[in-house]
Amino acid sequence: MMKIVRYVLSGVSATAASLLTTYILTDMFGVWYLFSSVAGFCIAISVSFTLQKFWTFRHTHVDRVHIEAAQFILVALGGLVFNAAAVYGLVEYAGIHYLLAQFLVGGFIALGNFVFYHMIFRGAARRSLKALWREELGDYERALIIAGGVAFFLVVMKFFGIELPYHQDEWKVAHFVVDPASMAGTFHHPPLTELLFRIAGWLIPAELLRMMPLAFTALSYGLLYLIIEARASARAAFLSLVLFGTVAYGTLAALMLDTDGAVLPFFMLCAVYAYDRFLESKGRTSLLFGALLLAALLVGLLVKLSFVLVVGAILLDYLYERRRDITPREAWRLGGALLVFLAVFAALFEAVRALNPYFDTGAMVRHALSYVQGFDRNWGQIAFQGAKALMYLGPLVLSALVFMSRDVFEKTRFFFIYLGLGLVFYLVLFDFSAGALDKYLMFLIVPLCAVVGVTLAPYLPKRSEFSVTYCAVLIFGGAALLAVNFLPHDVLPLYPKSAWAKEVLSLHWNVLLPFMGGSGPAGFYVSFLFIALSFVAGAALSVAAYFRESLRALIAGALLVLALLYAGVFTEELFFGRINGNTQKVIQEALTYVGSSESVTSVITYNDIGAYELWRMGKYTGRFYAAPQYEEEHQKLFAAHTGQYLVVDIPRWSDGSFYGHFFASCTSLFSSSSGAITARVYECPSTKMVQ
């Protein structure tokens, strides 16, 4: 592993040297930027050669250094030419986004260079790649490289969602990045949240801000693998990684423009990794990982106060681990350390706040206290949002409980504690029924994927157990379940939600369920019949595994296939919508019309869909939600508005509702449809309200 870490750090160092050289020559000495770029490239080659030879591969012989340098430069120049040609081909002929193309090509070049450097610095030119793979790398390194390749693929797949339109609260984040002064108070969280997004805005365009949570997710893949590999096995770590990278909830979290889905899980995994290393190490190494643990906890709290769940989970896990050894003196020391931690947090809080002139401590406190409502809350909404989170996760989560054991619990104890604290925090202590609970419940993703990975890994069938009959059953069963999505489906209004319960209880399952939340991406439809049958299949397989232990290996494989198929349908609908409708397509077509029409000057948009683009056009006026509790407010809003409306009908409203009556009286200026989703631009010249 250390060789791979040294390889990555050497590459990062060479890149940093190149950028620094280019900056110094251009901005400080006035050298033409192209000359500076060439100089930076030469410096990068020199730094990279030195570090890779003497540090990464520990090749100290200098008798062939001139030959090695020539070979190294040749590989670098070849990579440069290949990079330009491959990126150009992927963008111009394959239609791939330039950032995705660069990411793909860059990853391929990095992997290829690792092999070439082995040949250069180990004299392995006459050995085959197979021999190089077996002789130069140990089992751990090979597993790590394979896991890295899988993680790279999982990140690449999410690039298809980089340009998903911003939805509801997301567009405010993009607005803040472009114009922070006018959006002061956008984030009601500790000051590091705003600072993170401001830094992201300096590095990448506001239209591509989804790259920020995706970058944190990519780092989380590596941390999760290392944590589970050390706690359980490489097999369990690999399965946890695959589940984390494919589950629909994880895909949504990796692209959501907020901190709950990607940023907080990354710092949680940082803390767990440092905590594990702290417990197993001694001396200076223990102090190093203790400092890393402290830093991860402090930074997490400076991003969002709910990170206190991680602090509590680690504290409880530590107390359980040391339950037989803790003396009164040790307890006092632990209490003192906790007080020091709080004092350091307070000092850092003030320091970060001073760097952020737009931060309002009072607003943060008021926002936190607004969720303290006792037990008088909308339990129906909580149940609905909780069920939606479960549907995002898929049937594997419940099915894997059959395979649970005490050994699994001990290996994943921290994640169980974290899950328990989180459920009490979000469902009992505070009232999040009026907020985007499905966003907050994203804390479930990482611990559940870790637990399920460790649980199922020992049972997954070996290659010899994959008979032709078994594979045929999996293929035909999966195809039949997939075909359910193409049956005729009805589209129901979102409100009243009691109507959904009635349809489900009457077994009218061939309806499309809208998936969307307070923080995007924009909504998409998935067949409830497909969802329900997937859970039924998962439950049936679990029952069979419970009563027939001899079949558990085959059933574990079937459950994994079911999970991947389920997640694949969700991800396909989110990114492409080829089955039930492409939200992104109709939004872009409607926005193109609005941008090109001089008569469309002032737009109110449904669910804030397209709000960021409308704001950049100077045509954004406001938003509305088709919820019953907002009808009186919206009657006044519509009566005063003399411009246009952008409506993408997901979720749909009832034709008999106030919204249905009002827009039935309007003129449709533009319409675009994709499957069950339609985008319309309305003009309602009369301010007379339709009752």
C-alpha positions in Angstrom: 0.0 0.0 0.0 2.8 2.5 0.9 4.2 2.2 -2.6 0.9 3.3 -4.0 0.6 6.1 -1.5 4.1 7.3 -2.3 3.2 7.1 -6.1 0.2 9.3 -5.6 1.9 11.8 -3.3 4.8 12.1 -5.8 2.4 12.8 -8.6 0.6 15.4 -6.5 3.9 17.0 -5.6 5.0 17.2 -9.2 1.7 18.8 -10.2 2.0 21.4 -7.4 5.5 22.2 -8.5 4.3 22.8 -12.1 1.5 25.1 -11.0 3.7 27.0 -8.6 6.4 27.5 -11.2 3.9 28.7 -13.8 2.3 31.1 -11.3 5.6 32.6 -10.1 7.0 33.1 -13.6 3.8 34.6 -15.0 2.5 36.7 -12.1 5.7 37.7 -10.4 8.2 37.9 -13.2 5.9 38.7 -16.1 7.0 35.8 -18.3 4.6 34.9 -21.1 2.2 32.2 -19.8 3.1 29.7 -22.5 6.8 29.9 -21.7 5.9 29.6 -18.0 3.8 26.5 -18.8 6.7 24.8 -20.6 9.0 25.7 -17.6 6.4 24.3 -15.2 6.2 21.1 -17.2 10.0 20.7 -17.1 10.1 21.2 -13.4 7.3 18.7 -12.9 9.2 16.1 -14.9 12.3 16.7 -12.8 10.4 16.5 -9.5 8.4 13.5 -10.6 11.5 11.6 -11.8 13.4 12.2 -8.6 10.6 11.3 -6.3 9.4 8.3 -8.2 12.9 6.8 -8.6 14.4 7.5 -5.2 11.3 7.5 -3.0 8.4 5.7 -4.5 10.3 2.7 -6.0 13.4 3.1 -3.7 15.7 2.6 -6.7 19.0 4.2 -5.5 21.3 2.9 -8.3 22.5 5.7 -10.6 24.6 3.8 -13.1 21.7 3.8 -15.6 20.2 7.1 -14.5 20.6 8.8 -17.9 18.8 5.9 -19.6 16.1 5.9 -17.0 15.6 9.7 -17.3 15.3 9.4 -21.1 12.7 6.6 -20.7 10.9 8.6 -18.1 10.7 11.7 -20.3 9.6 9.5 -23.3 6.7 8.1 -21.2 5.8 11.6 -20.0 5.7 13.0 -23.6 3.8 10.0 -24.8 1.3 10.6 -22.0 1.0 14.2 -22.9 0.2 13.4 -26.6 -2.1 10.6 -25.6 -4.0 12.9 -23.2 -4.6 15.6 -25.8 -5.6 13.1 -28.5 -7.9 11.0 -26.2 -9.6 14.0 -24.6 -10.2 15.5 -28.0 -11.7 12.3 -29.4 -13.9 11.7 -26.4 -15.3 15.2 -26.4 -15.6 15.8 -30.2 -16.7 12.4 -31.4 -18.1 10.6 -28.4 -19.9 13.7 -27.0 -18.5 13.2 -23.5 -18.2 16.2 -21.2 -14.6 17.5 -21.3 -14.2 17.1 -17.5 -15.3 13.5 -17.6 -13.1 12.9 -20.6 -10.1 14.4 -18.8 -10.9 12.4 -15.7 -11.1 9.1 -17.7 -7.9 9.7 -19.6 -6.0 11.0 -16.6 -6.9 7.9 -14.6 -5.9 5.6 -17.4 -2.5 7.5 -17.8 -1.9 7.3 -14.0 -2.5 3.6 -14.0 -0.3 3.1 -17.1 2.5 5.2 -15.7 2.6 3.1 -12.5 3.3 0.0 -14.7 5.8 1.9 -16.9 7.7 3.2 -13.8 8.0 -0.3 -12.5 9.6 -1.3 -15.7 11.9 1.7 -15.8 13.1 1.6 -12.2 13.1 -2.2 -11.6 14.6 -3.3 -14.9 11.4 -5.2 -15.7 11.2 -4.4 -19.3 11.6 -8.0 -20.4 9.0 -9.4 -18.0 5.3 -9.7 -19.0 2.7 -7.6 -17.3 1.3 -10.8 -15.7 4.7 -11.5 -14.2 5.1 -7.9 -13.1 1.7 -8.0 -11.5 2.5 -11.2 -9.6 6.1 -10.6 -8.6 6.3 -6.9 -7.9 3.0 -6.5 -6.0 1.8 -8.3 -2.9 -1.7 -9.5 -2.3 -2.6 -6.4 -0.4 -1.3 -4.1 -3.1 -3.1 -6.0 -5.8 -6.4 -5.9 -3.9 -5.9 -2.1 -3.3 -5.3 -1.5 -7.0 -8.4 -3.5 -8.0 -10.4 -1.6 -5.4 -9.0 1.7 -6.7 -10.0 0.8 -10.3 -13.5 0.0 -9.1 -13.7 3.2 -7.2 -12.5 5.1 -10.2 -15.2 3.5 -12.3 -17.9 4.4 -9.8 -16.8 8.0 -9.7 -16.7 8.1 -13.6 -20.3 6.9 -13.7 -21.4 9.8 -11.6 -20.0 12.3 -14.0 -23.1 11.8 -16.0 -24.9 13.7 -13.3 -22.5 16.6 -13.0 -24.7 18.9 -15.1 -28.1 17.9 -13.5 -30.1 21.2 -13.0 -30.1 22.7 -9.6 -33.2 22.1 -7.6 -34.9 24.0 -4.7 -32.2 24.9 -2.1 -29.3 23.9 -4.4 -29.6 27.0 -6.6 -29.1 29.2 -3.6 -25.7 27.6 -3.0 -24.7 28.3 -6.6 -26.1 31.9 -6.3 -24.0 32.3 -3.1 -20.9 31.1 -4.9 -21.4 33.7 -7.7 -22.5 36.6 -5.4 -21.8 35.8 -1.7 -22.6 39.4 -0.5 -26.2 39.3 -1.8 -26.8 35.8 -0.3 -25.5 36.4 3.2 -27.3 34.0 5.6 -27.8 31.3 3.0 -26.3 28.7 5.3 -27.6 28.4 8.9 -24.6 26.2 9.9 -21.2 26.7 11.4 -18.9 29.0 9.4 -16.8 26.3 7.6 -19.8 25.4 5.4 -19.8 28.7 3.7 -16.0 28.7 3.5 -16.0 25.3 1.8 -18.5 26.5 -0.9 -16.6 29.7 -1.4 -13.4 27.7 -2.0 -15.2 25.4 -4.4 -16.5 28.5 -6.2 -12.9 29.7 -6.6 -11.8 26.4 -8.1 -14.7 25.4 -10.4 -17.5 27.2 -12.3 -20.8 27.6 -10.4 -22.5 25.5 -13.0 -20.3 22.5 -12.1 -20.4 22.7 -8.3 -21.6 19.1 -8.1 -17.9 18.2 -8.6 -17.3 19.3 -5.0 -19.5 16.7 -3.2 -18.3 14.1 -5.8 -14.7 14.8 -4.9 -15.5 14.2 -1.2 -17.3 11.0 -2.2 -14.3 9.8 -4.2 -12.1 10.3 -1.1 -14.7 8.5 1.1 -14.5 5.4 -1.2 -10.8 5.0 -0.3 -11.3 5.6 3.4 -14.2 3.2 3.6 -12.2 0.5 1.9 -9.2 1.0 4.3 -11.5 1.0 7.4 -13.4 -2.2 6.5 -10.3 -4.0 5.2 -8.6 -3.5 8.6 -11.7 -4.3 10.6 -12.9 -7.3 8.6 -11.3 -8.4 5.3 -10.4 -7.2 1.8 -13.5 -9.1 0.5 -15.8 -7.3 2.9 -14.1 -3.9 2.1 -14.6 -4.5 -1.6 -18.3 -5.3 -1.2 -18.9 -2.3 1.1 -17.2 -0.1 -1.5 -19.4 -1.5 -4.3 -22.5 -1.0 -2.3 -21.6 2.5 -1.3 -20.8 3.4 -4.9 -23.9 1.9 -6.5 -26.8 2.3 -4.0 -29.2 4.9 -5.3 -29.1 6.9 -2.1 -25.3 7.1 -2.4 -25.4 8.3 -5.9 -27.9 11.0 -5.0 -25.7 12.0 -2.0 -22.6 12.2 -4.2 -24.1 14.9 -6.4 -26.3 16.8 -3.9 -25.1 20.4 -3.4 -25.1 20.3 0.4 -23.0 18.9 3.2 -25.1 16.0 4.5 -24.6 13.6 1.6 -20.8 13.8 0.9 -18.9 16.2 3.1 -20.0 15.0 6.6 -19.6 11.3 5.7 -16.0 12.0 4.5 -15.1 13.6 7.8 -16.9 10.9 9.7 -14.7 8.3 7.8 -11.6 10.3 8.5 -12.4 10.3 12.2 -13.1 6.5 12.2 -9.9 5.8 10.3 -7.8 7.9 12.7 -9.7 6.4 15.7 -8.9 2.8 14.6 -5.2 3.6 14.0 -5.1 5.5 17.3 -6.3 2.4 19.2 -3.8 0.0 17.6 -0.7 2.2 17.6 1.7 3.4 20.3 4.1 6.2 21.0 4.5 8.9 18.4 2.3 7.1 15.9 -0.5 7.1 18.5 -0.1 10.8 19.0 -0.2 11.4 15.3 -3.4 9.6 14.8 -4.9 11.1 17.9 -4.2 14.6 16.4 -5.8 13.5 13.1 -8.8 12.2 15.0 -9.1 15.5 16.9 -8.8 17.5 13.6 -11.4 15.4 11.8 -13.9 15.9 14.7 -13.3 19.6 15.0 -13.6 20.2 11.2 -16.7 18.1 11.0 -18.3 20.2 13.8 -17.3 23.4 12.1 -19.2 22.2 9.0 -22.4 21.2 10.7 -23.5 20.9 14.3 -25.1 17.5 13.7 -21.6 16.1 13.4 -21.9 15.8 17.2 -23.3 12.4 16.4 -19.8 11.2 15.2 -18.2 12.6 18.4 -20.8 10.8 20.5 -20.5 7.6 18.6 -16.7 7.5 19.0 -16.9 8.4 22.7 -19.4 5.6 23.3 -17.5 3.1 21.3 -14.3 4.0 23.2 -16.1 3.6 26.6 -17.4 0.2 25.5 -14.0 -0.9 24.3 -12.3 0.1 27.6 -15.3 -0.8 29.8 -13.2 -3.2 31.9 -10.2 -0.9 32.2 -11.6 2.5 33.0 -10.7 3.7 36.5 -12.1 6.8 38.2 -8.8 8.6 37.3 -9.2 7.6 33.7 -12.8 8.9 33.7 -11.7 12.2 35.0 -8.9 12.4 32.3 -11.5 11.6 29.7 -13.8 14.3 31.0 -11.0 16.8 31.0 -10.1 15.9 27.4 -13.7 16.5 26.4 -13.6 20.0 28.0 -10.4 20.8 26.2 -12.0 19.6 23.0 -14.9 21.9 23.5 -12.6 24.8 24.3 -10.5 24.2 21.1 -13.7 24.0 19.1 -14.9 27.3 20.5 -11.6 29.0 19.7 -11.6 27.6 16.1 -15.2 28.6 15.7 -14.3 32.2 16.4 -11.2 32.0 14.1 -13.2 30.6 11.2 -16.0 33.1 11.8 -13.5 35.9 11.6 -12.5 34.7 8.1 -16.2 34.8 6.9 -17.7 38.3 7.1 -21.1 37.0 6.0 -21.6 34.5 8.9 -24.3 35.1 11.4 -24.0 33.2 14.7 -27.5 34.2 15.8 -29.1 32.8 12.7 -27.2 29.5 13.2 -28.5 29.3 16.8 -32.1 30.2 15.8 -32.0 27.7 13.0 -30.9 24.9 15.4 -33.5 25.8 18.0 -36.3 25.8 15.4 -36.1 22.0 15.3 -36.8 21.7 19.1 -40.5 21.1 19.0 -41.2 18.3 21.5 -43.3 15.4 20.3 -46.0 17.5 18.6 -44.9 16.9 15.1 -46.1 15.5 11.7 -45.5 11.8 12.3 -47.1 11.0 8.9 -44.6 13.1 7.1 -41.8 11.5 9.1 -43.1 8.0 8.1 -43.4 9.1 4.4 -39.9 10.5 4.3 -38.4 7.5 6.2 -40.1 5.1 3.7 -38.6 7.2 0.8 -35.1 6.9 2.4 -35.6 3.1 2.7 -36.6 2.9 -1.0 -33.5 4.8 -1.9 -31.4 2.3 0.0 -33.1 -0.7 -1.6 -34.1 -4.2 -0.4 -30.6 -5.4 0.4 -30.4 -3.5 3.7 -33.3 -5.4 5.3 -32.4 -8.7 3.6 -28.8 -8.8 5.0 -30.2 -8.8 8.6 -30.7 -12.5 8.2 -27.0 -13.0 7.8 -26.1 -10.9 10.9 -23.9 -12.4 13.6 -22.2 -11.3 16.8 -18.8 -11.2 15.0 -20.3 -8.8 12.4 -21.6 -6.6 15.2 -18.1 -6.5 16.9 -16.4 -5.5 13.6 -18.9 -2.8 12.8 -19.9 -1.7 16.4 -19.1 1.9 15.7 -21.5 2.0 12.8 -24.3 0.5 14.8 -23.8 3.0 17.6 -23.7 5.8 15.0 -26.9 4.5 13.4 -28.7 4.3 16.8 -27.6 7.9 17.8 -28.6 9.2 14.4 -32.1 7.7 14.5 -32.7 9.1 18.0 -31.4 12.5 16.9 -33.4 12.9 13.8 -36.6 11.0 14.7 -37.0 11.6 18.5 -34.9 14.5 19.9 -35.6 17.0 17.1 -38.5 17.6 14.8 -37.3 17.5 11.2 -40.8 16.7 9.8 -41.0 20.2 8.3 -37.6 20.0 6.7 -35.9 17.8 4.1 -35.7 14.7 6.3 -34.7 12.5 3.4 -31.6 14.7 3.0 -30.7 14.4 6.7 -31.3 10.6 6.7 -28.3 10.3 4.3 -26.3 9.7 7.4 -27.6 6.1 7.0 -25.8 5.4 3.8 -22.2 4.8 4.8 -22.8 2.8 8.0 -25.4 0.6 6.4 -23.2 -0.2 3.4 -20.4 -1.0 5.8 -22.6 -3.3 7.9 -24.1 -5.1 4.9 -20.7 -5.5 3.2 -19.2 -7.1 6.3 -22.3 -9.2 6.8 -22.7 -10.6 3.3 -19.0 -10.9 2.3 -18.4 -14.4 3.9 -21.4 -15.8 2.2 -20.9 -14.7 -1.4 -20.5 -17.7 -3.7 -17.1 -18.6 -5.1 -16.5 -19.0 -8.8 -17.0 -22.8 -8.7 -20.5 -22.3 -7.3 -21.7 -20.4 -10.3 -23.5 -23.1 -12.3 -25.2 -22.5 -15.6 -28.6 -23.0 -14.0 -27.8 -20.5 -11.3 -26.7 -17.9 -13.7 -29.7 -18.5 -16.0 -32.1 -18.1 -13.1 -30.4 -14.8 -12.1 -30.5 -13.5 -15.7 -34.1 -14.4 -16.4 -35.3 -13.3 -12.9 -33.5 -9.9 -13.3 -34.9 -9.4 -16.8 -38.4 -10.1 -15.6 -38.1 -7.7 -12.8 -36.6 -5.1 -15.1 -39.4 -5.6 -17.6 -41.9 -4.5 -14.9 -40.8 -0.9 -15.4 -42.1 -0.9 -19.0 -45.7 -1.8 -18.1 -48.3 0.9 -18.3 -48.2 3.1 -15.1 -50.5 5.8 -13.7 -49.1 9.1 -12.4 -50.8 10.2 -9.2 -50.7 13.7 -7.6 -48.4 13.9 -4.6 -51.1 15.4 -2.4 -53.0 14.2 -0.5 -50.5 11.6 0.6 -53.3 9.5 2.1 -54.3 8.7 -1.5 -51.0 6.9 -2.0 -51.5 4.7 1.1 -55.0 3.8 -0.3 -53.5 2.8 -3.7 -50.8 0.7 -2.0 -53.3 -1.1 0.3 -55.5 -1.8 -2.7 -52.5 -3.4 -4.5 -52.7 -0.8 -7.3 -48.9 -0.7 -7.5 -48.4 0.2 -11.2 -48.0 3.9 -10.4 -45.0 6.2 -10.8 -43.5 7.5 -7.6 -41.7 10.9 -7.7 -38.4 11.1 -6.0 -37.2 14.6 -5.0 -36.3 16.4 -1.9 -35.5 19.8 -0.3 -32.0 19.7 -1.8 -31.8 18.3 -5.3 -31.1 17.1 -7.8 -34.3 17.6 -9.8 -37.0 15.0 -9.4 -37.4 11.7 -11.4 -40.0 8.9 -11.5 -39.5 5.2 -10.6 -42.2 2.5 -10.9 -43.6 1.7 -7.4 -44.5 -1.8 -8.8 -40.7 -2.4 -9.5 -39.8 -1.1 -6.0 -42.4 -3.2 -4.2 -41.6 -6.4 -6.1 -37.9 -5.8 -5.5 -38.6 -5.7 -1.7 -40.8 -8.7 -1.9 -38.1 -10.6 -3.8 -35.5 -9.5 -1.2 -37.8 -10.6 1.7 -38.5 -14.0 0.0 -34.8 -14.7 -0.5 -34.1 -13.7 3.1 -36.7 -16.0 4.4 -35.3 -18.8 2.3 -31.8 -18.1 3.6 -33.1 -18.1 7.2 -34.6 -21.6 6.9 -32.0 -23.1 4.5 -28.5 -22.3 5.6 -27.1 -24.6 2.9 -28.4 -22.1 0.3 -27.0 -19.0 1.9 -24.1 -18.6 -0.5 -26.4 -18.7 -3.6 -29.0 -16.5 -2.0 -26.3 -13.9 -1.0 -25.3 -13.8 -4.7 -28.9 -13.3 -5.8 -29.4 -10.6 -3.2 -26.3 -8.7 -4.5 -27.6 -9.0 -8.1 -31.0 -7.7 -7.0 -29.4 -4.8 -5.2 -27.3 -3.8 -8.3 -30.3 -4.1 -10.6 -32.4 -2.0 -8.2 -29.8 0.7 -7.9 -29.2 0.7 -11.6 -32.8 1.5 -12.4 -32.8 4.4 -10.0 -29.5 5.8 -11.3 -30.6 5.5 -14.9 -33.8 7.4 -14.2 -31.9 10.1 -12.3 -29.3 10.6 -15.1 -31.1 9.8 -18.3 -34.8 9.1 -17.6 -35.2 6.8 -20.6 -38.0 4.8 -19.0 -40.3 7.3 -17.4 -39.0 10.7 -18.6 -35.9 12.9 -18.6 -36.4 15.9 -16.4 -33.1 17.4 -17.4 -34.1 17.4 -21.1 -37.4 19.2 -20.7 -36.0 21.8 -18.3 -33.2 22.7 -20.7 -35.6 23.0 -23.6 -37.9 25.2 -21.6 -35.0 27.4 -20.4 -33.7 27.7 -23.9 -37.1 29.0 -24.9 -37.2 31.5 -22.0 -33.8 32.7 -22.8 -34.6 33.3 -26.4 -38.0 34.9 -25.9 -37.9 38.7 -25.4 -41.6 38.6 -24.3 -40.8 36.4 -21.3 -39.3 38.8 -18.7 -40.4 37.7 -15.2 -40.8 34.0 -14.3 -42.0 32.3 -11.2 -40.9 28.6 -11.2 -42.4 25.5 -9.6 -40.2 24.0 -6.9 -37.4 26.5 -7.9 -36.6 24.2 -10.9 -34.4 26.2 -13.3 -34.1 29.0 -10.8 -30.3 29.4 -11.2 -30.4 29.7 -15.0 -33.4 32.1 -14.7 -31.5 34.2 -12.3 -28.5 34.3 -14.6 -30.8 35.5 -17.4 -32.2 38.2 -15.1 -35.7 36.7 -15.4 -36.2 35.0 -12.0 -39.0 36.4 -9.9 -39.9 33.7 -7.3 -41.0 30.1 -6.6 -44.0 28.2 -5.5 -44.8 24.8 -4.1 -48.0 22.9 -4.8 -48.6 22.0 -1.1 -52.0 22.6 0.5 -50.6 24.7 3.4 -49.2 27.2 0.9 -52.4 27.8 -1.1 -53.5 31.1 0.6 -50.0 32.5 0.3 -49.8 31.5 -3.4 -53.1 33.0 -4.2 -51.7 36.4 -3.2 -48.4 35.7 -5.0 -50.2 34.8 -8.3 -52.6 37.7 -8.1 -49.7 40.2 -7.9 -47.6 38.5 -10.6 -48.0 39.7 -14.2 -45.2 37.7 -15.8 -44.8 34.1 -16.7 -44.6 30.7 -14.9 -42.2 27.8 -15.5 -43.8 24.5 -14.5 -42.1 21.1 -14.7 -44.9 18.8 -13.5 -43.0 16.5 -11.1 -44.6 16.0 -8.7 -48.0 16.5 -10.3 -50.8 18.3 -8.6 -54.5 17.3 -8.7 -56.5 18.8 -11.5 -59.2 19.7 -8.9 -56.8 21.6 -6.7 -56.3 25.4 -6.7 -53.2 25.0 -8.8 -54.9 22.8 -11.3 -57.8 25.3 -11.7 -55.4 28.3 -11.9 -53.1 27.0 -14.6 -56.0 25.6 -16.6 -57.0 29.2 -17.2 -53.5 30.2 -18.4 -52.0 30.2 -21.9 -49.2 27.7 -22.6 -46.5 29.6 -24.4 -44.2 26.6 -24.6 -44.4 22.8 -23.9 -41.8 20.0 -23.9 -42.5 16.4 -22.9 -40.4 13.4 -22.1 -42.2 10.3 -20.9 -44.4 11.2 -18.0 -42.7 14.6 -17.4 -43.8 17.8 -19.1 -42.3 21.3 -18.9 -44.5 24.3 -19.7 -44.1 28.0 -19.8 -47.4 29.7 -18.9 -48.7 33.2 -19.3 -51.6 34.2 -17.1 -52.5 37.8 -18.0 -55.6 38.0 -15.8 -54.9 38.5 -12.1 -58.4 37.2 -11.2 -58.0 34.1 -9.1 -59.8 30.9 -10.0 -61.4 29.3 -6.9 
